[in-house]
Amino acid sequence: MTKISLAAVAVAALTASPLAAESVAGVDADGNGTFSLEELQVAYPELTAEVFVQIDTNADGTADLDEVQAAQEAGLLPTAG
């Protein structure tokens, strides 16, 4: 994929999940489109590894915007970081 295509996908994903995007804006340090525990702890310093496992519903070791938004809706993360 080209950089422009990747940027368009990222913008679309952020637009689709405004609550998640607001809370984690700028914490994707490596720019891969998902969030590690350490990256999410920038927005949520109190986040523990145990809660991160609950957020990472597909158990791939990272959280995507859908997982972050679902965690907010489930009360695992606040809606504003």
PyMOL Python script that loads the backbone (N, CA, C, O; Angstrom):
from pymol import cmd

cmd.read_pdbstr("""\
ATOM      1  N   MET A   1       0.833  -1.175   0.000  1.00  0.00           N
ATOM      2  CA  MET A   1       0.000   0.000   0.000  1.00  0.00           C
ATOM      3  C   MET A   1       0.883   1.246   0.000  1.00  0.00           C
ATOM      4  O   MET A   1       1.962   1.246   0.592  1.00  0.00           O
ATOM      5  N   THR A   2       0.444   2.254  -0.633  1.00  0.00           N
ATOM      6  CA  THR A   2       1.208   3.496  -0.639  1.00  0.00           C
ATOM      7  C   THR A   2       1.000   4.245   0.657  1.00  0.00           C
ATOM      8  O   THR A   2       0.060   3.974   1.404  1.00  0.00           O
ATOM      9  N   LYS A   3       1.885   5.188   0.914  1.00  0.00           N
ATOM     10  CA  LYS A   3       1.749   5.994   2.136  1.00  0.00           C
ATOM     11  C   LYS A   3       0.448   6.775   2.137  1.00  0.00           C
ATOM     12  O   LYS A   3      -0.173   6.952   3.185  1.00  0.00           O
ATOM     13  N   ILE A   4       0.030   7.246   0.960  1.00  0.00           N
ATOM     14  CA  ILE A   4      -1.228   7.991   0.868  1.00  0.00           C
ATOM     15  C   ILE A   4      -2.395   7.084   1.215  1.00  0.00           C
ATOM     16  O   ILE A   4      -3.309   7.494   1.931  1.00  0.00           O
ATOM     17  N   SER A   5      -2.373   5.855   0.715  1.00  0.00           N
ATOM     18  CA  SER A   5      -3.451   4.912   1.024  1.00  0.00           C
ATOM     19  C   SER A   5      -3.487   4.599   2.507  1.00  0.00           C
ATOM     20  O   SER A   5      -4.559   4.553   3.112  1.00  0.00           O
ATOM     21  N   LEU A   6      -2.316   4.384   3.096  1.00  0.00           N
ATOM     22  CA  LEU A   6      -2.271   4.107   4.525  1.00  0.00           C
ATOM     23  C   LEU A   6      -2.796   5.288   5.332  1.00  0.00           C
ATOM     24  O   LEU A   6      -3.500   5.107   6.325  1.00  0.00           O
ATOM     25  N   ALA A   7      -2.452   6.484   4.905  1.00  0.00           N
ATOM     26  CA  ALA A   7      -2.945   7.672   5.601  1.00  0.00           C
ATOM     27  C   ALA A   7      -4.456   7.769   5.487  1.00  0.00           C
ATOM     28  O   ALA A   7      -5.125   8.122   6.458  1.00  0.00           O
ATOM     29  N   ALA A   8      -5.004   7.462   4.323  1.00  0.00           N
ATOM     30  CA  ALA A   8      -6.451   7.512   4.124  1.00  0.00           C
ATOM     31  C   ALA A   8      -7.151   6.489   5.011  1.00  0.00           C
ATOM     32  O   ALA A   8      -8.197   6.776   5.593  1.00  0.00           O
ATOM     33  N   VAL A   9      -6.574   5.300   5.112  1.00  0.00           N
ATOM     34  CA  VAL A   9      -7.152   4.267   5.972  1.00  0.00           C
ATOM     35  C   VAL A   9      -7.110   4.722   7.428  1.00  0.00           C
ATOM     36  O   VAL A   9      -8.082   4.541   8.162  1.00  0.00           O
ATOM     37  N   ALA A  10      -6.002   5.305   7.846  1.00  0.00           N
ATOM     38  CA  ALA A  10      -5.873   5.774   9.227  1.00  0.00           C
ATOM     39  C   ALA A  10      -6.890   6.865   9.536  1.00  0.00           C
ATOM     40  O   ALA A  10      -7.512   6.853  10.598  1.00  0.00           O
ATOM     41  N   VAL A  11      -7.060   7.802   8.619  1.00  0.00           N
ATOM     42  CA  VAL A  11      -8.043   8.876   8.817  1.00  0.00           C
ATOM     43  C   VAL A  11      -9.444   8.303   8.895  1.00  0.00           C
ATOM     44  O   VAL A  11     -10.239   8.723   9.736  1.00  0.00           O
ATOM     45  N   ALA A  12      -9.756   7.354   8.034  1.00  0.00           N
ATOM     46  CA  ALA A  12     -11.083   6.735   8.051  1.00  0.00           C
ATOM     47  C   ALA A  12     -11.322   6.003   9.364  1.00  0.00           C
ATOM     48  O   ALA A  12     -12.415   6.075   9.925  1.00  0.00           O
ATOM     49  N   ALA A  13     -10.321   5.310   9.851  1.00  0.00           N
ATOM     50  CA  ALA A  13     -10.469   4.588  11.116  1.00  0.00           C
ATOM     51  C   ALA A  13     -10.670   5.555  12.276  1.00  0.00           C
ATOM     52  O   ALA A  13     -11.500   5.310  13.152  1.00  0.00           O
ATOM     53  N   LEU A  14      -9.930   6.629  12.286  1.00  0.00           N
ATOM     54  CA  LEU A  14     -10.081   7.611  13.361  1.00  0.00           C
ATOM     55  C   LEU A  14     -11.430   8.287  13.306  1.00  0.00           C
ATOM     56  O   LEU A  14     -12.029   8.568  14.345  1.00  0.00           O
ATOM     57  N   THR A  15     -11.915   8.552  12.114  1.00  0.00           N
ATOM     58  CA  THR A  15     -13.214   9.184  11.947  1.00  0.00           C
ATOM     59  C   THR A  15     -14.330   8.248  12.386  1.00  0.00           C
ATOM     60  O   THR A  15     -15.343   8.701  12.918  1.00  0.00           O
ATOM     61  N   ALA A  16     -14.158   6.959  12.173  1.00  0.00           N
ATOM     62  CA  ALA A  16     -15.188   5.985  12.516  1.00  0.00           C
ATOM     63  C   ALA A  16     -15.305   5.783  14.020  1.00  0.00           C
ATOM     64  O   ALA A  16     -16.354   5.352  14.498  1.00  0.00           O
ATOM     65  N   SER A  17     -14.256   6.082  14.775  1.00  0.00           N
ATOM     66  CA  SER A  17     -14.260   5.854  16.211  1.00  0.00           C
ATOM     67  C   SER A  17     -13.857   7.125  16.946  1.00  0.00           C
ATOM     68  O   SER A  17     -12.751   7.195  17.481  1.00  0.00           O
ATOM     69  N   PRO A  18     -14.730   8.137  16.985  1.00  0.00           N
ATOM     70  CA  PRO A  18     -14.325   9.410  17.557  1.00  0.00           C
ATOM     71  C   PRO A  18     -13.944   9.353  19.021  1.00  0.00           C
ATOM     72  O   PRO A  18     -13.018  10.056  19.424  1.00  0.00           O
ATOM     73  N   LEU A  19     -14.610   8.554  19.835  1.00  0.00           N
ATOM     74  CA  LEU A  19     -14.247   8.478  21.247  1.00  0.00           C
ATOM     75  C   LEU A  19     -12.870   7.881  21.417  1.00  0.00           C
ATOM     76  O   LEU A  19     -12.052   8.417  22.165  1.00  0.00           O
ATOM     77  N   ALA A  20     -12.600   6.782  20.737  1.00  0.00           N
ATOM     78  CA  ALA A  20     -11.299   6.135  20.826  1.00  0.00           C
ATOM     79  C   ALA A  20     -10.223   7.035  20.256  1.00  0.00           C
ATOM     80  O   ALA A  20      -9.143   7.150  20.838  1.00  0.00           O
ATOM     81  N   ALA A  21     -10.489   7.663  19.153  1.00  0.00           N
ATOM     82  CA  ALA A  21      -9.497   8.521  18.507  1.00  0.00           C
ATOM     83  C   ALA A  21      -9.131   9.687  19.412  1.00  0.00           C
ATOM     84  O   ALA A  21      -7.960  10.056  19.505  1.00  0.00           O
ATOM     85  N   GLU A  22     -10.110  10.264  20.071  1.00  0.00           N
ATOM     86  CA  GLU A  22      -9.854  11.399  20.967  1.00  0.00           C
ATOM     87  C   GLU A  22      -8.954  10.990  22.120  1.00  0.00           C
ATOM     88  O   GLU A  22      -8.051  11.736  22.499  1.00  0.00           O
ATOM     89  N   SER A  23      -9.191   9.823  22.675  1.00  0.00           N
ATOM     90  CA  SER A  23      -8.466   9.385  23.857  1.00  0.00           C
ATOM     91  C   SER A  23      -7.057   8.913  23.561  1.00  0.00           C
ATOM     92  O   SER A  23      -6.178   9.050  24.412  1.00  0.00           O
ATOM     93  N   VAL A  24      -6.814   8.364  22.387  1.00  0.00           N
ATOM     94  CA  VAL A  24      -5.504   7.783  22.086  1.00  0.00           C
ATOM     95  C   VAL A  24      -4.780   8.516  20.968  1.00  0.00           C
ATOM     96  O   VAL A  24      -3.789   8.011  20.440  1.00  0.00           O
ATOM     97  N   ALA A  25      -5.254   9.684  20.605  1.00  0.00           N
ATOM     98  CA  ALA A  25      -4.619  10.450  19.535  1.00  0.00           C
ATOM     99  C   ALA A  25      -3.143  10.647  19.835  1.00  0.00           C
ATOM    100  O   ALA A  25      -2.772  11.134  20.903  1.00  0.00           O
ATOM    101  N   GLY A  26      -2.320  10.269  18.896  1.00  0.00           N
ATOM    102  CA  GLY A  26      -0.891  10.508  19.008  1.00  0.00           C
ATOM    103  C   GLY A  26      -0.102   9.513  19.833  1.00  0.00           C
ATOM    104  O   GLY A  26       1.108   9.686  19.975  1.00  0.00           O
ATOM    105  N   VAL A  27      -0.716   8.487  20.381  1.00  0.00           N
ATOM    106  CA  VAL A  27       0.048   7.538  21.195  1.00  0.00           C
ATOM    107  C   VAL A  27       0.530   6.320  20.416  1.00  0.00           C
ATOM    108  O   VAL A  27       1.227   5.475  20.977  1.00  0.00           O
ATOM    109  N   ASP A  28       0.178   6.209  19.149  1.00  0.00           N
ATOM    110  CA  ASP A  28       0.673   5.113  18.307  1.00  0.00           C
ATOM    111  C   ASP A  28       2.098   5.466  17.868  1.00  0.00           C
ATOM    112  O   ASP A  28       2.325   5.897  16.737  1.00  0.00           O
ATOM    113  N   ALA A  29       3.043   5.275  18.777  1.00  0.00           N
ATOM    114  CA  ALA A  29       4.419   5.749  18.582  1.00  0.00           C
ATOM    115  C   ALA A  29       5.092   5.146  17.360  1.00  0.00           C
ATOM    116  O   ALA A  29       5.870   5.824  16.690  1.00  0.00           O
ATOM    117  N   ASP A  30       4.807   3.884  17.058  1.00  0.00           N
ATOM    118  CA  ASP A  30       5.465   3.257  15.913  1.00  0.00           C
ATOM    119  C   ASP A  30       4.659   3.395  14.625  1.00  0.00           C
ATOM    120  O   ASP A  30       5.106   2.963  13.562  1.00  0.00           O
ATOM    121  N   GLY A  31       3.477   3.993  14.718  1.00  0.00           N
ATOM    122  CA  GLY A  31       2.671   4.272  13.533  1.00  0.00           C
ATOM    123  C   GLY A  31       2.114   3.049  12.827  1.00  0.00           C
ATOM    124  O   GLY A  31       1.813   3.110  11.635  1.00  0.00           O
ATOM    125  N   ASN A  32       1.970   1.937  13.543  1.00  0.00           N
ATOM    126  CA  ASN A  32       1.477   0.721  12.891  1.00  0.00           C
ATOM    127  C   ASN A  32      -0.040   0.584  12.898  1.00  0.00           C
ATOM    128  O   ASN A  32      -0.572  -0.393  12.371  1.00  0.00           O
ATOM    129  N   GLY A  33      -0.742   1.541  13.484  1.00  0.00           N
ATOM    130  CA  GLY A  33      -2.197   1.512  13.479  1.00  0.00           C
ATOM    131  C   GLY A  33      -2.822   0.744  14.625  1.00  0.00           C
ATOM    132  O   GLY A  33      -4.047   0.676  14.732  1.00  0.00           O
ATOM    133  N   THR A  34      -1.994   0.163  15.483  1.00  0.00           N
ATOM    134  CA  THR A  34      -2.487  -0.510  16.680  1.00  0.00           C
ATOM    135  C   THR A  34      -1.706   0.015  17.879  1.00  0.00           C
ATOM    136  O   THR A  34      -0.735   0.755  17.727  1.00  0.00           O
ATOM    137  N   PHE A  35      -2.143  -0.377  19.066  1.00  0.00           N
ATOM    138  CA  PHE A  35      -1.572   0.168  20.291  1.00  0.00           C
ATOM    139  C   PHE A  35      -1.064  -0.946  21.195  1.00  0.00           C
ATOM    140  O   PHE A  35      -1.792  -1.887  21.510  1.00  0.00           O
ATOM    141  N   SER A  36       0.182  -0.830  21.602  1.00  0.00           N
ATOM    142  CA  SER A  36       0.743  -1.750  22.590  1.00  0.00           C
ATOM    143  C   SER A  36       0.303  -1.283  23.983  1.00  0.00           C
ATOM    144  O   SER A  36      -0.258  -0.199  24.139  1.00  0.00           O
ATOM    145  N   LEU A  37       0.564  -2.107  24.970  1.00  0.00           N
ATOM    146  CA  LEU A  37       0.283  -1.716  26.353  1.00  0.00           C
ATOM    147  C   LEU A  37       1.017  -0.424  26.682  1.00  0.00           C
ATOM    148  O   LEU A  37       0.432   0.498  27.250  1.00  0.00           O
ATOM    149  N   GLU A  38       2.284  -0.356  26.329  1.00  0.00           N
ATOM    150  CA  GLU A  38       3.088   0.820  26.646  1.00  0.00           C
ATOM    151  C   GLU A  38       2.552   2.069  25.958  1.00  0.00           C
ATOM    152  O   GLU A  38       2.538   3.146  26.555  1.00  0.00           O
ATOM    153  N   GLU A  39       2.109   1.940  24.708  1.00  0.00           N
ATOM    154  CA  GLU A  39       1.548   3.093  24.006  1.00  0.00           C
ATOM    155  C   GLU A  39       0.258   3.566  24.667  1.00  0.00           C
ATOM    156  O   GLU A  39       0.056   4.768  24.843  1.00  0.00           O
ATOM    157  N   LEU A  40      -0.615   2.630  25.033  1.00  0.00           N
ATOM    158  CA  LEU A  40      -1.867   3.027  25.678  1.00  0.00           C
ATOM    159  C   LEU A  40      -1.637   3.624  27.059  1.00  0.00           C
ATOM    160  O   LEU A  40      -2.426   4.449  27.519  1.00  0.00           O
ATOM    161  N   GLN A  41      -0.571   3.214  27.718  1.00  0.00           N
ATOM    162  CA  GLN A  41      -0.286   3.769  29.035  1.00  0.00           C
ATOM    163  C   GLN A  41       0.099   5.243  28.962  1.00  0.00           C
ATOM    164  O   GLN A  41       0.071   5.933  29.981  1.00  0.00           O
ATOM    165  N   VAL A  42       0.455   5.739  27.782  1.00  0.00           N
ATOM    166  CA  VAL A  42       0.692   7.173  27.618  1.00  0.00           C
ATOM    167  C   VAL A  42      -0.620   7.925  27.826  1.00  0.00           C
ATOM    168  O   VAL A  42      -0.648   8.955  28.500  1.00  0.00           O
ATOM    169  N   ALA A  43      -1.704   7.412  27.246  1.00  0.00           N
ATOM    170  CA  ALA A  43      -3.019   8.046  27.394  1.00  0.00           C
ATOM    171  C   ALA A  43      -3.705   7.631  28.696  1.00  0.00           C
ATOM    172  O   ALA A  43      -4.490   8.394  29.259  1.00  0.00           O
ATOM    173  N   TYR A  44      -3.406   6.424  29.170  1.00  0.00           N
ATOM    174  CA  TYR A  44      -4.051   5.872  30.363  1.00  0.00           C
ATOM    175  C   TYR A  44      -2.966   5.345  31.308  1.00  0.00           C
ATOM    176  O   TYR A  44      -2.727   4.138  31.341  1.00  0.00           O
ATOM    177  N   PRO A  45      -2.311   6.210  32.068  1.00  0.00           N
ATOM    178  CA  PRO A  45      -1.188   5.792  32.918  1.00  0.00           C
ATOM    179  C   PRO A  45      -1.530   4.700  33.930  1.00  0.00           C
ATOM    180  O   PRO A  45      -0.644   3.956  34.351  1.00  0.00           O
ATOM    181  N   GLU A  46      -2.772   4.593  34.317  1.00  0.00           N
ATOM    182  CA  GLU A  46      -3.180   3.591  35.301  1.00  0.00           C
ATOM    183  C   GLU A  46      -3.481   2.226  34.678  1.00  0.00           C
ATOM    184  O   GLU A  46      -3.778   1.275  35.401  1.00  0.00           O
ATOM    185  N   LEU A  47      -3.410   2.115  33.356  1.00  0.00           N
ATOM    186  CA  LEU A  47      -3.718   0.867  32.668  1.00  0.00           C
ATOM    187  C   LEU A  47      -2.731  -0.223  33.075  1.00  0.00           C
ATOM    188  O   LEU A  47      -1.517  -0.026  33.024  1.00  0.00           O
ATOM    189  N   THR A  48      -3.264  -1.371  33.479  1.00  0.00           N
ATOM    190  CA  THR A  48      -2.421  -2.500  33.880  1.00  0.00           C
ATOM    191  C   THR A  48      -2.387  -3.556  32.780  1.00  0.00           C
ATOM    192  O   THR A  48      -3.221  -3.561  31.874  1.00  0.00           O
ATOM    193  N   ALA A  49      -1.417  -4.439  32.880  1.00  0.00           N
ATOM    194  CA  ALA A  49      -1.300  -5.539  31.923  1.00  0.00           C
ATOM    195  C   ALA A  49      -2.540  -6.430  31.981  1.00  0.00           C
ATOM    196  O   ALA A  49      -2.985  -6.942  30.954  1.00  0.00           O
ATOM    197  N   GLU A  50      -3.094  -6.614  33.167  1.00  0.00           N
ATOM    198  CA  GLU A  50      -4.275  -7.454  33.319  1.00  0.00           C
ATOM    199  C   GLU A  50      -5.479  -6.877  32.569  1.00  0.00           C
ATOM    200  O   GLU A  50      -6.227  -7.619  31.932  1.00  0.00           O
ATOM    201  N   VAL A  51      -5.665  -5.570  32.643  1.00  0.00           N
ATOM    202  CA  VAL A  51      -6.773  -4.930  31.930  1.00  0.00           C
ATOM    203  C   VAL A  51      -6.491  -4.935  30.430  1.00  0.00           C
ATOM    204  O   VAL A  51      -7.405  -5.135  29.630  1.00  0.00           O
ATOM    205  N   PHE A  52      -5.231  -4.715  30.041  1.00  0.00           N
ATOM    206  CA  PHE A  52      -4.885  -4.730  28.619  1.00  0.00           C
ATOM    207  C   PHE A  52      -5.244  -6.067  27.984  1.00  0.00           C
ATOM    208  O   PHE A  52      -5.707  -6.099  26.844  1.00  0.00           O
ATOM    209  N   VAL A  53      -5.040  -7.169  28.696  1.00  0.00           N
ATOM    210  CA  VAL A  53      -5.405  -8.495  28.174  1.00  0.00           C
ATOM    211  C   VAL A  53      -6.903  -8.553  27.893  1.00  0.00           C
ATOM    212  O   VAL A  53      -7.321  -9.169  26.912  1.00  0.00           O
ATOM    213  N   GLN A  54      -7.707  -7.928  28.730  1.00  0.00           N
ATOM    214  CA  GLN A  54      -9.154  -7.890  28.509  1.00  0.00           C
ATOM    215  C   GLN A  54      -9.498  -7.023  27.302  1.00  0.00           C
ATOM    216  O   GLN A  54     -10.433  -7.334  26.565  1.00  0.00           O
ATOM    217  N   ILE A  55      -8.759  -5.949  27.095  1.00  0.00           N
ATOM    218  CA  ILE A  55      -8.995  -5.053  25.962  1.00  0.00           C
ATOM    219  C   ILE A  55      -8.635  -5.736  24.651  1.00  0.00           C
ATOM    220  O   ILE A  55      -9.349  -5.592  23.658  1.00  0.00           O
ATOM    221  N   ASP A  56      -7.532  -6.480  24.642  1.00  0.00           N
ATOM    222  CA  ASP A  56      -7.017  -7.160  23.448  1.00  0.00           C
ATOM    223  C   ASP A  56      -7.831  -8.426  23.186  1.00  0.00           C
ATOM    224  O   ASP A  56      -7.363  -9.541  23.416  1.00  0.00           O
ATOM    225  N   THR A  57      -9.045  -8.233  22.706  1.00  0.00           N
ATOM    226  CA  THR A  57      -9.990  -9.349  22.583  1.00  0.00           C
ATOM    227  C   THR A  57      -9.568 -10.407  21.568  1.00  0.00           C
ATOM    228  O   THR A  57      -9.988 -11.559  21.682  1.00  0.00           O
ATOM    229  N   ASN A  58      -8.748 -10.047  20.578  1.00  0.00           N
ATOM    230  CA  ASN A  58      -8.302 -11.059  19.619  1.00  0.00           C
ATOM    231  C   ASN A  58      -6.942 -11.643  19.997  1.00  0.00           C
ATOM    232  O   ASN A  58      -6.381 -12.443  19.248  1.00  0.00           O
ATOM    233  N   ALA A  59      -6.412 -11.250  21.152  1.00  0.00           N
ATOM    234  CA  ALA A  59      -5.187 -11.799  21.731  1.00  0.00           C
ATOM    235  C   ALA A  59      -3.988 -11.742  20.789  1.00  0.00           C
ATOM    236  O   ALA A  59      -3.175 -12.665  20.746  1.00  0.00           O
ATOM    237  N   ASP A  60      -3.890 -10.634  20.027  1.00  0.00           N
ATOM    238  CA  ASP A  60      -2.733 -10.504  19.130  1.00  0.00           C
ATOM    239  C   ASP A  60      -1.613  -9.667  19.743  1.00  0.00           C
ATOM    240  O   ASP A  60      -0.607  -9.405  19.083  1.00  0.00           O
ATOM    241  N   GLY A  61      -1.776  -9.246  20.994  1.00  0.00           N
ATOM    242  CA  GLY A  61      -0.747  -8.489  21.678  1.00  0.00           C
ATOM    243  C   GLY A  61      -0.832  -6.993  21.482  1.00  0.00           C
ATOM    244  O   GLY A  61      -0.021  -6.248  22.033  1.00  0.00           O
ATOM    245  N   THR A  62      -1.812  -6.537  20.698  1.00  0.00           N
ATOM    246  CA  THR A  62      -2.027  -5.110  20.482  1.00  0.00           C
ATOM    247  C   THR A  62      -3.519  -4.827  20.539  1.00  0.00           C
ATOM    248  O   THR A  62      -4.338  -5.743  20.462  1.00  0.00           O
ATOM    249  N   ALA A  63      -3.861  -3.562  20.675  1.00  0.00           N
ATOM    250  CA  ALA A  63      -5.268  -3.149  20.658  1.00  0.00           C
ATOM    251  C   ALA A  63      -5.479  -2.227  19.466  1.00  0.00           C
ATOM    252  O   ALA A  63      -4.723  -1.275  19.269  1.00  0.00           O
ATOM    253  N   ASP A  64      -6.500  -2.508  18.676  1.00  0.00           N
ATOM    254  CA  ASP A  64      -6.833  -1.596  17.580  1.00  0.00           C
ATOM    255  C   ASP A  64      -7.907  -0.618  18.066  1.00  0.00           C
ATOM    256  O   ASP A  64      -8.378  -0.709  19.199  1.00  0.00           O
ATOM    257  N   LEU A  65      -8.279   0.303  17.203  1.00  0.00           N
ATOM    258  CA  LEU A  65      -9.264   1.313  17.618  1.00  0.00           C
ATOM    259  C   LEU A  65     -10.597   0.701  18.018  1.00  0.00           C
ATOM    260  O   LEU A  65     -11.239   1.188  18.948  1.00  0.00           O
ATOM    261  N   ASP A  66     -11.027  -0.356  17.335  1.00  0.00           N
ATOM    262  CA  ASP A  66     -12.287  -1.009  17.701  1.00  0.00           C
ATOM    263  C   ASP A  66     -12.204  -1.592  19.109  1.00  0.00           C
ATOM    264  O   ASP A  66     -13.150  -1.480  19.889  1.00  0.00           O
ATOM    265  N   GLU A  67     -11.063  -2.218  19.434  1.00  0.00           N
ATOM    266  CA  GLU A  67     -10.902  -2.782  20.769  1.00  0.00           C
ATOM    267  C   GLU A  67     -10.848  -1.683  21.836  1.00  0.00           C
ATOM    268  O   GLU A  67     -11.393  -1.845  22.927  1.00  0.00           O
ATOM    269  N   VAL A  68     -10.193  -0.576  21.518  1.00  0.00           N
ATOM    270  CA  VAL A  68     -10.134   0.541  22.465  1.00  0.00           C
ATOM    271  C   VAL A  68     -11.529   1.114  22.690  1.00  0.00           C
ATOM    272  O   VAL A  68     -11.918   1.371  23.829  1.00  0.00           O
ATOM    273  N   GLN A  69     -12.281   1.314  21.612  1.00  0.00           N
ATOM    274  CA  GLN A  69     -13.634   1.851  21.757  1.00  0.00           C
ATOM    275  C   GLN A  69     -14.517   0.881  22.537  1.00  0.00           C
ATOM    276  O   GLN A  69     -15.297   1.310  23.387  1.00  0.00           O
ATOM    277  N   ALA A  70     -14.408  -0.411  22.263  1.00  0.00           N
ATOM    278  CA  ALA A  70     -15.192  -1.404  23.008  1.00  0.00           C
ATOM    279  C   ALA A  70     -14.808  -1.386  24.490  1.00  0.00           C
ATOM    280  O   ALA A  70     -15.669  -1.537  25.357  1.00  0.00           O
ATOM    281  N   ALA A  71     -13.526  -1.202  24.777  1.00  0.00           N
ATOM    282  CA  ALA A  71     -13.071  -1.129  26.169  1.00  0.00           C
ATOM    283  C   ALA A  71     -13.645   0.097  26.862  1.00  0.00           C
ATOM    284  O   ALA A  71     -14.001   0.039  28.039  1.00  0.00           O
ATOM    285  N   GLN A  72     -13.735   1.203  26.138  1.00  0.00           N
ATOM    286  CA  GLN A  72     -14.348   2.406  26.703  1.00  0.00           C
ATOM    287  C   GLN A  72     -15.821   2.163  26.990  1.00  0.00           C
ATOM    288  O   GLN A  72     -16.319   2.516  28.059  1.00  0.00           O
ATOM    289  N   GLU A  73     -16.512   1.561  26.039  1.00  0.00           N
ATOM    290  CA  GLU A  73     -17.945   1.290  26.217  1.00  0.00           C
ATOM    291  C   GLU A  73     -18.192   0.310  27.351  1.00  0.00           C
ATOM    292  O   GLU A  73     -19.234   0.372  28.004  1.00  0.00           O
ATOM    293  N   ALA A  74     -17.236  -0.609  27.600  1.00  0.00           N
ATOM    294  CA  ALA A  74     -17.376  -1.584  28.672  1.00  0.00           C
ATOM    295  C   ALA A  74     -16.900  -1.035  30.023  1.00  0.00           C
ATOM    296  O   ALA A  74     -17.011  -1.708  31.048  1.00  0.00           O
ATOM    297  N   GLY A  75     -16.372   0.191  30.011  1.00  0.00           N
ATOM    298  CA  GLY A  75     -15.911   0.791  31.261  1.00  0.00           C
ATOM    299  C   GLY A  75     -14.498   0.397  31.656  1.00  0.00           C
ATOM    300  O   GLY A  75     -14.062   0.702  32.766  1.00  0.00           O
ATOM    301  N   LEU A  76     -13.773  -0.277  30.766  1.00  0.00           N
ATOM    302  CA  LEU A  76     -12.389  -0.659  31.072  1.00  0.00           C
ATOM    303  C   LEU A  76     -11.435   0.527  30.926  1.00  0.00           C
ATOM    304  O   LEU A  76     -10.389   0.580  31.572  1.00  0.00           O
ATOM    305  N   LEU A  77     -11.816   1.479  30.064  1.00  0.00           N
ATOM    306  CA  LEU A  77     -11.031   2.697  29.842  1.00  0.00           C
ATOM    307  C   LEU A  77     -11.972   3.887  29.906  1.00  0.00           C
ATOM    308  O   LEU A  77     -13.122   3.790  29.480  1.00  0.00           O
ATOM    309  N   PRO A  78     -11.503   5.000  30.428  1.00  0.00           N
ATOM    310  CA  PRO A  78     -12.335   6.208  30.375  1.00  0.00           C
ATOM    311  C   PRO A  78     -12.461   6.703  28.930  1.00  0.00           C
ATOM    312  O   PRO A  78     -11.618   6.394  28.087  1.00  0.00           O
ATOM    313  N   THR A  79     -13.488   7.449  28.659  1.00  0.00           N
ATOM    314  CA  THR A  79     -13.694   7.957  27.285  1.00  0.00           C
ATOM    315  C   THR A  79     -12.814   9.147  26.976  1.00  0.00           C
ATOM    316  O   THR A  79     -12.711   9.528  25.810  1.00  0.00           O
ATOM    317  N   ALA A  80     -12.185   9.744  27.947  1.00  0.00           N
ATOM    318  CA  ALA A  80     -11.232  10.820  27.704  1.00  0.00           C
ATOM    319  C   ALA A  80      -9.967  10.511  28.501  1.00  0.00           C
ATOM    320  O   ALA A  80      -9.986  10.409  29.728  1.00  0.00           O
ATOM    321  N   GLY A  81      -8.839  10.362  27.741  1.00  0.00           N
ATOM    322  CA  GLY A  81      -7.596   9.961  28.411  1.00  0.00           C
ATOM    323  C   GLY A  81      -6.883  11.075  29.074  1.00  0.00           C
ATOM    324  O   GLY A  81      -5.826  10.864  29.670  1.00  0.00           O
TER     325      GLY A  81
END
""", "prot")
cmd.dss("prot")
cmd.show_as("cartoon", "prot")
cmd.util.cbc("prot")
cmd.orient("prot")
